[in-house]
Amino acid sequence: MVSVAVVASTVLHPPLCYPLSQHHLQHHPLSDHHLHHGPLSGQHHGQQGVHPAATKKLSQASLMLSPWAEFALSWCFTATITHSHMLAWMNSMALGRAAYQPTNVEHWANMVTHGLFVLPAIYGAVVMVMASRSDMHQLAATIYGAGLAGLFSVSTFFHIVFYLGYYKKLKEVLHRSDRAMIYVFIATSYTPWLLLRPLPQDSWTFHLRWGIWVLAVVGILYQQLFHERFKMLETAFYLIIGILPSLAVMDMEDHSGLDELKLGGAIYVLGVIFFKLDGRIPLAHAIWHLFVVLAAFIHYYAVLTYLILPPEVGTSTLDVHSIDECDVSVPECSLV
């Protein structure tokens, strides 16, 4: 009956159930008020929806109705409950260390907002690798593209399994992987800048070429050991690891692409606000996903335009020097 009611509640519920809802449902022992706030409410048991005792109560109440009225009332009430549950935009906040439980609408929004960008991310990664003009550029493009495609793929797979609700162990593994991919993605996003742009060798920023991956590994280990225990501290680690390497980029002599890098970083930081607002703002996690998509697109454009593709300006400088005589201190030579 529930599966039928799901369809019927969307198409036939208003015209067929309105007369009943005005009289029977308003005073029925299984009314919305009784079920969600009275003794039959699942809220007393830390659950959402209708308590199992509702079935027994329905049988008792139906003795007062004719068979057709009993059938109509049961069908309409089931449709009403299902309809209102499916269209819920937000659940209550999670208490303590408990994880937030999205509504069906939020589940779909979470799947779609990253799922739509899996194939574009893979395509963009291939384009970037194909456009590379040296082995070092190809290495940087491969690392960046793998991180970009991996982020959207793991996130989408996790939210699909979470929505299905059948594979608890797989969901746990994917949840941890989804969080770990944030650290990996931060490292892969900075890798092209740290590999393809010259860094001052007498500065601490020079060591971020490998240090960014150490930070990512430390973040992943912390996240795996204390999964969902210190959520605010974990978010602080995301921000620290995400912002710290930007100091190295700003220390570079070549500042082309820096504006895009700053803009994308600012969008990520603003998106983190929604990352922590589940249960306070409807579709908060899906909004966070959209911030990630926008920032990732801006950073992809910057990496492809300023690091991977051949420079359109300053090529005459390369004509003056042969490859063997090229001075690596010259920005154009460092890109050969």
C-alpha positions in Angstrom: 0.0 0.0 0.0 2.8 2.4 0.7 4.3 2.2 -2.8 0.8 2.8 -4.3 0.3 5.7 -1.9 3.5 7.3 -2.9 2.2 7.7 -6.4 -1.4 8.4 -5.5 -0.5 11.0 -2.9 1.2 13.1 -5.5 -1.5 12.8 -8.2 -4.8 11.9 -6.6 -4.4 12.9 -3.0 -5.9 16.4 -3.0 -9.2 15.8 -4.7 -10.0 12.4 -3.2 -8.8 12.9 0.3 -10.0 16.5 0.9 -13.6 15.6 2.0 -12.3 12.9 4.4 -9.5 15.1 5.7 -12.0 17.7 6.7 -14.0 15.4 8.9 -12.4 12.0 9.7 -8.8 12.8 9.6 -9.1 15.9 11.8 -10.6 13.8 14.6 -9.2 10.4 13.8 -6.9 8.8 16.4 -4.3 8.6 13.7 -4.4 12.3 12.8 -1.1 14.1 12.0 -1.2 15.7 15.5 -1.7 12.4 17.3 0.9 10.5 15.3 3.7 13.1 15.4 3.0 14.7 18.8 0.9 12.2 20.8 1.6 8.8 22.4 1.9 7.1 19.0 4.7 9.5 17.8 7.9 7.8 16.9 9.7 10.9 18.4 9.5 9.3 21.8 11.7 6.5 20.5 14.2 8.7 18.8 12.7 7.9 15.4 10.9 9.7 12.7 7.6 8.6 11.3 4.8 6.6 12.7 5.1 4.2 15.7 4.2 0.6 15.0 1.3 0.8 17.5 -0.4 3.0 14.9 -1.4 -0.1 12.9 -3.2 -1.6 15.9 -4.9 1.8 16.6 -6.1 2.0 13.1 -7.7 -1.4 13.3 -9.6 -0.3 16.5 -10.7 3.0 15.0 -11.9 1.4 11.8 -14.6 -0.6 13.6 -16.5 2.6 13.8 -16.5 3.1 10.0 -18.0 1.3 7.0 -15.7 -0.9 5.0 -15.5 1.6 2.1 -14.9 4.5 4.5 -12.3 2.4 6.3 -10.4 1.7 3.1 -10.6 5.3 1.9 -9.5 6.7 5.3 -6.6 4.2 5.6 -5.4 4.9 2.0 -5.7 8.7 2.3 -3.9 8.8 5.7 -1.1 6.7 4.4 -0.8 8.9 1.4 -0.8 12.0 3.5 2.0 10.7 5.8 4.1 9.5 2.8 3.5 12.7 0.9 4.6 15.0 3.8 7.7 12.9 4.5 8.9 12.8 0.9 8.6 16.6 0.6 10.4 17.4 3.9 13.2 19.8 3.1 15.1 19.4 6.4 15.2 17.2 9.5 16.0 18.2 13.1 19.7 18.8 14.0 21.8 15.9 15.1 22.4 15.8 18.8 25.9 15.1 20.3 28.0 12.9 18.1 25.1 11.5 16.1 25.2 12.0 12.3 22.6 14.2 10.7 19.9 12.2 8.8 18.9 13.9 5.6 15.4 13.9 4.2 14.6 12.3 0.9 14.7 15.7 -0.8 18.1 16.4 0.7 19.4 12.9 -0.3 18.5 13.6 -3.9 19.9 17.1 -3.8 23.2 15.7 -2.4 23.4 13.1 -5.1 22.6 15.4 -8.0 24.7 18.4 -7.1 27.9 16.3 -7.4 26.7 13.4 -9.6 26.1 15.8 -12.5 29.7 16.8 -12.5 31.4 13.4 -12.4 31.7 13.0 -16.2 32.6 16.7 -16.8 35.4 16.3 -14.2 36.7 13.2 -15.9 36.5 14.9 -19.3 38.2 18.0 -18.0 41.0 15.9 -16.5 41.6 14.2 -19.9 41.6 17.5 -21.7 44.2 18.9 -19.3 46.5 15.9 -19.6 46.2 15.9 -23.4 47.1 19.7 -23.4 50.3 19.1 -21.4 53.5 20.0 -23.3 56.1 18.3 -21.1 56.5 15.4 -18.8 56.3 17.6 -15.7 53.2 19.3 -17.0 51.6 16.0 -17.7 52.4 14.7 -14.2 50.9 17.9 -12.6 47.8 17.6 -14.8 47.3 13.9 -14.0 47.6 14.5 -10.3 45.2 17.4 -10.4 42.7 15.7 -12.7 42.7 12.5 -10.6 41.9 14.6 -7.5 39.1 16.5 -9.3 37.4 13.4 -10.7 37.9 11.4 -7.5 36.3 14.1 -5.4 33.0 14.1 -7.3 33.0 10.4 -7.9 33.5 9.3 -4.2 31.1 12.0 -3.0 28.3 10.8 -5.4 28.9 7.1 -4.7 28.7 7.8 -0.9 25.5 9.7 -1.2 23.9 7.1 -3.4 24.7 4.3 -0.9 23.6 6.5 2.0 20.3 7.1 0.3 19.7 3.4 -0.4 20.3 2.6 3.3 21.0 -1.1 2.8 24.8 -1.3 3.0 25.8 0.0 6.4 29.5 -1.1 6.2 29.9 0.2 2.7 28.3 3.5 3.7 30.8 3.8 6.6 33.8 3.1 4.3 32.5 5.6 1.8 31.8 8.2 4.4 35.4 8.0 5.6 36.6 8.0 2.0 34.5 11.1 1.2 36.1 13.0 4.1 39.6 11.8 3.2 39.1 12.9 -0.4 38.8 16.5 0.9 42.4 16.4 2.1 43.5 14.7 -1.1 41.7 17.2 -3.2 43.4 20.1 -1.4 46.8 18.6 -2.0 46.1 17.9 -5.7 44.7 21.4 -6.2 48.0 23.0 -5.1 50.3 20.5 -6.8 50.4 22.1 -10.2 51.3 25.5 -8.7 54.0 24.0 -6.6 55.5 21.9 -9.3 55.3 24.2 -12.3 56.1 27.6 -10.8 59.7 28.3 -9.4 59.8 28.7 -5.6 62.5 30.6 -3.7 64.9 27.9 -2.4 65.8 29.8 0.7 62.1 30.0 1.8 60.1 27.5 3.9 57.5 27.5 1.1 60.0 25.6 -1.1 59.3 22.5 1.0 55.6 22.6 0.5 56.0 20.6 -2.8 56.2 17.6 -0.6 54.9 19.1 2.6 51.4 19.6 1.3 51.1 15.8 1.0 52.5 15.3 4.5 49.7 17.6 5.7 47.1 15.7 3.7 48.3 12.3 5.1 48.2 13.7 8.7 44.7 15.0 8.1 43.5 11.7 6.8 45.0 9.8 9.7 43.4 12.1 12.2 40.1 11.8 10.4 40.2 8.0 10.4 41.2 7.8 14.0 38.6 10.3 15.3 35.9 10.0 12.7 32.9 12.2 13.5 34.2 12.8 17.1 35.6 16.3 17.0 33.8 17.8 14.1 34.7 21.5 14.6 38.4 20.5 15.0 38.2 18.5 11.8 36.7 21.5 9.9 39.5 23.7 11.3 42.1 21.2 9.8 40.4 21.5 6.4 40.7 25.3 6.6 44.3 25.3 7.8 45.5 22.8 5.2 43.5 24.6 2.5 44.8 28.1 3.3 48.5 27.5 4.3 49.8 26.5 0.9 48.4 29.7 -0.6 51.2 31.6 1.1 53.6 29.8 -1.1 51.7 30.8 -4.3 51.6 34.4 -3.2 55.4 34.3 -2.5 56.0 33.5 -6.2 57.4 36.1 -8.6 54.8 35.2 -11.2 51.4 36.2 -9.9 49.4 35.3 -13.0 46.4 33.2 -11.9 46.6 34.4 -8.3 43.3 36.3 -8.5 41.5 33.2 -9.6 43.2 31.2 -6.9 42.1 33.7 -4.2 38.5 33.8 -5.6 38.2 30.0 -5.6 39.6 29.8 -2.1 37.2 32.4 -0.8 34.3 30.4 -2.3 35.5 27.2 -0.6 35.7 29.0 2.8 32.2 30.5 2.4 30.9 27.0 1.5 32.3 25.5 4.7 29.7 27.6 6.6 26.9 25.6 4.9 28.9 22.4 5.5 28.2 22.9 9.2 24.5 23.9 9.0 22.7 20.6 8.5 19.4 20.8 10.3 19.5 24.6 10.5 19.2 25.5 6.7 17.3 23.3 4.2 19.6 21.5 1.7 22.7 22.9 3.5 24.9 20.1 2.4 23.8 20.4 -1.3 24.5 24.1 -1.1 28.0 23.2 0.1 28.3 21.0 -2.9 27.5 23.8 -5.2 30.1 26.0 -3.6 32.7 23.2 -4.2 31.6 22.9 -7.9 32.0 26.7 -8.5 35.3 27.0 -6.7 36.7 23.8 -8.5 35.7 25.3 -11.9 37.5 28.5 -11.1 40.7 26.7 -10.0 40.5 24.4 -13.0 40.3 27.3 -15.3 43.3 28.9 -13.6 45.5 25.7 -13.7 44.6 25.1 -17.4 45.1 28.7 -18.5 48.1 29.8 -16.6 50.0 26.6 -16.0 49.2 23.9 -18.5 48.5 25.6 -21.8 51.5 27.3 -23.6 51.9 31.0 -22.8 50.7 33.3 -25.6 52.8 36.2 -24.4 56.6 36.3 -24.1 57.3 33.5 -26.6 59.8 35.8 -28.3 62.1 35.5 -25.2 62.5 31.8 -25.9 63.7 32.6 -29.4 66.7 34.5 -28.0 67.9 31.5 -26.0 68.6 28.0 -27.0 67.2 25.3 -24.7 70.6 24.5 -23.4 71.4 28.2 -22.6 68.0 29.0 -21.1 68.2 30.5 -17.6 65.8 28.8 -15.2 65.4 32.1 -13.4 63.5 33.4 -16.4 59.8 32.5 -16.0 59.5 31.6 -19.6 62.4 29.2 -19.4 61.1 27.5 -16.3 58.0 26.4 -18.2 60.0 24.6 -20.9 
